[in-house]
Amino acid sequence: MTARPVTTYTERPWLALYRDGTTAHITPEHETMLDLFRATVSRSPDAVALRYFDGTLTFADLDARSDALAVALAEHGFAAGDRLAIYTQNNPAFVVGLLAAWKAGGAAVAINPMNKARELTYLLADSGATALLCLKELYAAVARDVIAGGEVRVQTVFTCSPLDEQDRDDQRLFAGAARTGAVEGTLDLARVFTEYAGRSPEPVSPRGEDVAVLTYTSGTTGVPKGAMNTHANMAFNSQTYRDWMGLGPDDAVLGVAPLFHITGLIGHVGIALLAGCPLVLAHRFEPHVVMDAIREHRPTFTVGSITVFISLSGLEGSTREDWSSFRMLYSGGAPIAPAVTDQFQEKTGLYIHNIYGLTETNSPSHAVPLGVKAPVDPTSGALSVGVPVFDTVVRILDEDGKEAPVGEIGEIVTAGPQVVPGYWQKPEATEQSLPGGELRTGDVGFMDERGWFFLVDRKKDMINAAGYKVWPREVEDVLYGHPAVREVAVVGVPDEYRGESVKAYVSLKPGVSATEQELIDYARDQMAAYKYPRSIEFLDELPKTTTGKILRRELRAPTA
C-alpha cells in the first residue's frame, strides 16, 4: 500500500488525501536555509524576528549579529565544513549560532542543554565539533571539564547569558544568572557582537545537499546517531509548514518546543525565518512563564507536544481569552488521545491538529489539513496523525517487507525531500534504517480506505500478553477518557503465567481522585480481556523528555 491523493478538500484546493502512487506537490523556493534567511532579510529587514521577554531583534539585527559571530569563528580557526556545537536553551543565541555556522561555511550541532558530561563528551567527539556556543552556567557546570578532558576537538568556546537581549530578569528562570563578564577561557558572545560589529564574513554559498545541522537521535536502541539534516531537507519542510498551515508575516510563532529538537528547528526557527514573522522565545518551558509570553506577545501559531498543551490549559487562572490570539495549533512528537483533544477544545475553543514526523524526516511527513478534524479509527480508537505532506510517499510494510493492504498494520516507511541522507559517519546504521533513501521509521500504523494514517505504536513497545499483541497506545487512549486521568503511560511487565502483563502508570488531574480498581474496571469495560491493565501505579509526574514525550523506557526499567 502506497499513498497518493484521491480527495481534495475545498477549504484548501492544494490539500489532498492520499493513496497508491503520486502526492500533492510544491516547488521549493530556496535550496538552502541561508538563501531562505537572506531573502527574508532583503525583503523585510526591519520586521521583528525574535521576541524574548521584553527584548526584540529584527531580521537586520539577526543578520548583523550572525555576521559578527561568523567572522569571530573564522578568525579563531573555524573553516568550511567544520561544526559549531550549540548548547543552550531557547535563547536568541541559538538562532544566531545557527546562522553564523552557515555563514562561516559549516554546520551546527544541536545539543540538549540537559545533557551531562558523559553525553556531551560523546556528542562533541562524535560530531568532531571544533567550536562550542553555550550558556555560561553550562560551561561552568559541564563543558569546561569535558573540553579539558582532551577527548574532544573543541578549540574555541563562546559563552552567553540567558539575560542577553532582554532587560527584565524573571527570577522564576534566571535566579543567579550572570549578565555580563567573560568566563575565563571563553569568548563572551555579547562582546563579540560589539567587537566585530559591522564586519562581514567571506561570502559562502552552501549547497542543498550540505549538512546544515546534526541532530542526535535519542539512542533508545544504541548510541545516539547524528541525523544529517541538510539545507535542502530543512528548507523544504520549512516551506511545508508555511504552505500547509497558511503562515505569513502577520503571524507570530510561539517557541514551546526545544530549539535543539527537530520540531523547534523547523516548526519554530525554520518557519519564522522563511515567513518573516516573529518567533517568541521564553528560555525554557515553564508553564507560567510561557503563559505570560502568550498573554504579552499574542502568538498565532505553535507546534508542540501534547503534554505542553495539557500543562498550559490546566494552569490555574487560564482562560479562553488567553488562547484567543491563536489561529491554529498543531501537536507532534507523541500520540494524542481523542479525549484529550476534546477536553482541550472545550476549555480553550481551539482544535489541536495532529502532525507526525521524526528527526530523520525534518519534522512533518504527515499532518492533518488545517480546518479539518482528524478521524478516529472505530476499531482501535486511535486519532489519525494526518495524511502525507507535499511530495511525500508513504508505504506500510508487513513483517515480510511487503506492502500491506489498506487497513492492515505494518511499519510506516517514508520517502520524500525531507528525509535525511543518513547518519553522521555511520554507514551501517544508514543502510539499516534508510535502505535506498527510504526511512524505516520503526513506528507501526496503518492507512484507511480514505488515505488517513493512524499510528499504532513503536514496534519495540508492543506487549505480548499470553500470545496476544497489546499496543500500549490503545490502552492509554482508553484511560485518557476517564475524567480523573491527566497523563498515562502503559508498559509490559514480566508475568510468570502470561509472559507479560499490562501495567499503567497514571498521574491524576489536580483535585480529582480515583482508585486503582476504578481505573482497571473502567478499562475492562471497554477492552478485550487480554488488553486491560492488571495493575496501575499512581505518580505525581510521569518521566518525560525535554520535548514532553513520555518515557516508557524509564517506567519499564524497574521491572526489567
Buried (B, 14 or more C-beta within 10 A) or exposed (E): BBBBBBEEBEEBEBBBBBBBEBBBEBEBBBBBBBBBBBBBBEEBBEBBBBBBBEBBBBBBBBBBBBBBBBBBBBEBEBEEEBBBBBBBBBBBBBBBBBBBBBBBBBBBBBBBBEBEBEBBBBBBBBBBBBBBBBBBBBBBEBBBEBBEEEEBBBBBBBBBBBBBBBEEEBEEBBEEBBBEEEBEEBBBBBBBBEEBEEEEBEEBEBEBEBBBBBBBBBEEEEEBBBBBBBBBBBBBBBBBBBBBBEBEBEBBBBBBBBBBBBBBBBBBBBBBBBBBBBBBBBBBBBBBBBBBBBEEBBBBBBBBBBBBBBBBBBEEEBEEEBBEBBBBBBBBBBBBBBBBBBBBBEBBEBBBBBBBBBBBBBBBBBBBBBEBBBBBBEEBBBBBBBBBBBBBBBBBBBEEEEBBEBBEBBBBBBBBBBBBBBBBEBEEBBEEBBEEEBBBBBBBBBBBEBBBBBBBBBBEBBBEBEEBBBBBBBBBBBBBBBEBBBBBBBBBBEBEEBBBBBBBBBBBBEEEEBEBEEBBEBBBEBBEEBBBBBEBEBEEEBBBBBBBBBBBBBBBEEEE
